Every structure is written in C-alpha cells, then in structure tokens.
Amino acid sequence: MDPLEQQLNEALARVDAPAGFAARVNAAARPPTWRNPALAAGLMLLAVGGSLAWRRHQGEVAREQVMTAMRITAGKLNRIHTHIRETRP
C-alpha cells in the first residue's frame, strides 16, 4: 500500500465518539426555556406594539396616496370643465 493511501486510511478511520457526546449534543439542541415570564411578556408587548405601529404607518401612507390621486384627478377635471365651458357656443 502506498504511504499516501495509508495516511488517508488512518485519517478517515472510524473513531468512537467520546463519552457523554450524545448528551451534550441533545442538551445544546434543546430550545431555550423562558425562565423570566416578565421578559416573555415584554417581548410579546413589543411585538404587538410594533405590529400596530406598522399598520398605522401603512394606513397613513395609503391615505397620502389617495389624497395625491384626488388632487391630480380634481386638477384634470377642472381643466376639462374649463375647456368644455370655453368651447360651448
């Protein structure tokens, strides 16, 4: 066997996991537990408050867009009305 192949076989040989490895992996994979209910409640209030603020902001943006559209429409209608009044005999 070639020395390179021997090194590869040694490097890739199966090695048993150290004692307690599975327990450490399972402990690390467990989701965190909420130990402070006040912190959990605060985070929930923050999330709800942020959501409500975002909805209000979206409503204000929509209102501004509607008002801009109304101003443009009113201007065009006034021009058409003036044009019709001027062209009538």
Secondary structure, DSSP 8 states (H G I E B T S, - for coil): --HHHHHHHHHTS-----TTHHHHHHHHHS------HHHHHHHHHHHHHHHHHHHHHHHHHHHHHHHHHHHHHHHHHHHHHHHHHHH--
